[in-house]
Amino acid sequence: VQMHVFVTGATGWIGSAVVDELLDAGHEVTGLARSDDSAAALEKKGARVHRGDLDLPESIRAGAAGADGVVHLANKHDWAEPAASDRAERNAVEAMLDVLAGTDRPIIVANGLSGLVEGRPATEADPSPALGPGSDRGGSENLTLDHAERGVRSMVVRFAPSVHGAGDWGFVAFLTAAAKERGVSGFIGDGTTTWSAVHRADAARLVRLGLEEAPAGSRLHAVAEEAVSTREIAEAIGHALGLPVASIAPEDAAEHFGFVGAFFGMDMSASSARTRELLGWTPSGPALVEDIRAGAYA
């Protein structure tokens, strides 16, 4: 069934691929745009433009009200003021859920995999510990899933810490920049901490499949590779840049890597077995290390 989908973060790294995927599948797309450049990029693709901002919940509410389904990928990612990002996220998600309540229309809300569990890969059965407005991302994951009982086909997609590909400006890009600046590609401690990963095109396809088919209350994992060691990531960056690879002491990580050092020291691995079974999703893009070694970040 063709839908008219409202997408926030529509010109971001993941969002722009999701817009392409939805349009290619025959859906209509309206993308949230803060700037003239974003609006022009959306119009060039054949998507409609809805002007607004995460700090203006009424603009978000209006965008959701006019759509058959919603994909919420925008986030302020203000690392200096995380509380402001969390507050804006909570308010935006609340506004969209209020509009969708009782309609059985679908909404997908993005989340990450950090902080879910320790000592093993996270699964779709693991609930987010973030509860309430003052928690990570304003507790938007649990807020969203609670609305499955309020007539919303609500679901969450948890993205791997690396959604990779040529042009990525996420965590691996920051690690690459640190390697260039320091003249060495580093990993923390013994480098056995692991990240999951997914190619951007595979992630976009999962979002479309979830929007079309996933039942209310679903937690979906955009994970192609369950666990890639941080040492493997550092070695691939070193290979691509022609730089030596070295261990960085945990106490020196913040200085060496900048803000991304805190994430590079976290175990963020996850399974996607249930997601694959539920939606018939089979990732087919290149692996993270392949992408890095091929020069996607160089």
N, C-alpha and C positions, 0 to 999 in steps of 0.2 A: 504494500500500500504506500503510495507516494504521500509524503508529508511536507508541510511547510515548517522548517526547523529554525529556531532562534538560537544562534551560537554566540556566546561571549568568549572573548579571547580569540576572535575569529581570524586575526592576522598574526597571532603568535606562532611559535615554532610548531606546536602540536595542532593548534586551531586552524592554521592555514591548510594543513594536510587534511584535517577533518572536513573542512569546507569543500575541498576538491573531491574527497571521497563521497560526500553526500550528493554533490552536484552530478558526479559521474554516475551515481546510482539512480538519478532521476528525481531526487528530492529538490524542493525549493529551499533556498537558504536566505535568511536575513541575519547579517552579522552586526554585532555591536561595534561601533567605531567612535573612538575618542577624538581622532584627529582627521584632518583633510587627507593626509597620506593614506591612512587606514581605509577611509571611505573610498578613495580612488582605487586602491588595491582590490577591494571587494567588488566594486562595480566592474572592474576589468575582467573579473572571473565570471561575471553574470549573476552575482549575488546582490540582494537588496541591502540597503544600509539603514541601520537604526542608530542615530546619534545618542550617545549617553556615556555613563561612567559608573564604575562600581561605587563611587561615593554619592551617587544620586539614585537611591533605591527606586524612586518613582519611574526613572527612565528604564531601569531593568524590569520593573513590574509591567510597564507598557509593552516592552518587547516580548515578554513571555505571554502576555494576554492575547497577542495577535498571532500566535503560532500553534501548530499541532503538537509540537514537541520542543524540548529545550536541551541544549548541551552547554553546560557551564564550565568553561576552562579558564576564564580570566582569574588572575590573582595579582594583587599589588606587589607581592614579593619584596616588601620593604624590609630588608634585613636590619636596617638601623632602628626601625620602629615596628617590630612584629605585632605589637598590640593593635596598632592602627590597621594593619593588614587583616588581622583576625576579626576586628570589628566590622570592617567593610565587607568581608566575606560573609559573615553571619547575617548582616542586614540585607545583602543582595540575595542570598539563598532564601531567607525568610520571605522576602518580597515575591520571589518567583513561586515558591510553594503556596503562598496565600492565593495567588491567582489560579494555580492549577488544582487546588483542593476540590475534590468531588467531580473532577472531569475525566479521570482515568487516563489523562494524557501523560506521556513519558517525560522524565527529566533525568539526565545524567549529570552528576556532580563529580568533579575531579578531586582526587586526594593523592597523597604520596604514601610510601610504605614505611617511613621512619617511625620508630617508637611503638610499633605494633606488638612485637614479641621479642624475647631475647633467647639466644641459644639454639634456635632452629629457624628454618624458613617459614615465613608467615603464610597462612592459607586464607582462602575466602571465608572460612568459618570464624576467623579471629575478629572479634569486634574491635572497633577503634576505642582506645581508652579516653579519647578527647570528648568530654561531656560538658555542655553548657557554653554560654557566650564567651567566657574568659579563657577557654582552652584553645589548643592549637587549631587554626583555621576556624575559630569560633564554634567548634563542635559541629561543623556543617555536615559531616558524614552521618552522624547519628540523627541529627535533625532531619536530614533528607530521608533516611530509611524509616524513621518514625512515621513519615507521611504516607508510607505504603498502606497504612491502616486508615488513611483519611482520603481515599479515593484518588491517589496519585500513583502512577506506575513509576515509582522513584527507584533509582539505582545509583551506585557509586562505582566509578572506575578508579582503581588505585594504580598509578603509573610507576613503573620501575624508576629508580633514581637516574638512570641514563636512558633517555629516549633519543637514540643516536641517529646520525646521518650527516651528510655534507651540509654545512650551514648551521649546525646545532650551536646554540649559544648557552647551553646549560652547563652542568657540573664539569663534564669532560673538557669543555672549552676553557673553563677557568683553570683546571689542572694543567692544560696545555700551555696557557699563558704563564702560569707560575714556573713551569719548566723552562720556557724561553727566557724568562726574567732571571731565573737563578742559575741557568746553565746546567741544570741537572734535573732529571725526571725522578721525582721522589715517591716513595710509598711510606706509610707510617708503620714503625715497629718492624714486625716480621712479614708484613704484607699479606697476612692470611685473612684479614677482614674481607667480606665479600659483598658485592652489589649484584642485584639482578639488572637485566637490560632488555630493551626491545627496540627494534628498528621503527622509525617514525611512521613508515607506511603501514606496518603491521598494527601499530597502535591506533592509527586512524581507522583502519578496517574494523578493529574491535569495537570502537565507539559506534560506528554505523550499525554493526550487528546487534550491539546491545540496545540501541535505540529502537531498532526494528523488532527485536525478538525477546529480549530478556524480561523475565517476570518481575513484578513489583518486589522490592526488598532485596534485589540482587547486589552482591558485592562482586565486582569483576576485577581480575588482575591482568593488567597490560604488561605481561612478563613473558618474554621468549626464552631467555637464559636465566635459570634460577639463581646461579651463583658464579660470578666472575671475580677472581681474587684481585684485590687492589694492587698487588705486585704485578699481576698480568697486565693490568691497565697501565701501570707506570712503565713497564717494559715496552708495551706497544707504542706509547707516546715517545719514549726514548728512541725506539727504532725509527719512527716517522720523522723525528726532528734531528736524528744523528747526535743524540746527547747521551751521556752516561746515566746510569740508573743507580739510585742509592736509597738506603733506608734513612728516614728522618725520625728522630726521637719524638715520641708523643708530645713532650713538653715544648718542642720547637715547631710543631705542626702549624700553629696559628700564624707564626711569623713567616714560615716558608710558603704556605699555601693561601694565606688570607682566610676569609670566612668559610671557603669551601673545605678547609682542613677539618672543621668540626664534623662535616658530613662524611669526609673520606675516612674518618676514624670510626664510623658507625657501620655495624653490620646491617645491611638492608637487602636481604635476600628473601625471595618469595616463590611459591609455587603458583602455577596457573592451571593446574590439572582440572579443577572443577569448571573454570571458565571455558576451557577448550571443549570439554564434554557438553556443556550447556549450549554453546553456540556453534560448535563445529569450527571453531577458530583455529587455524593452523598457521603460525608465523612462518614466513618464507624469506624474509629479508636477511642481509648479511649479519654475522655476529658482530658484537661490539669490537673485539680485538681486530677482526678483519677490517672493519671500517676505519679504525684508528691507523692500522698499519698501511692501509691503502691511501692515506693522506687526507681523510675527511676533515681532520682538524689542523693539518699542518699549514 
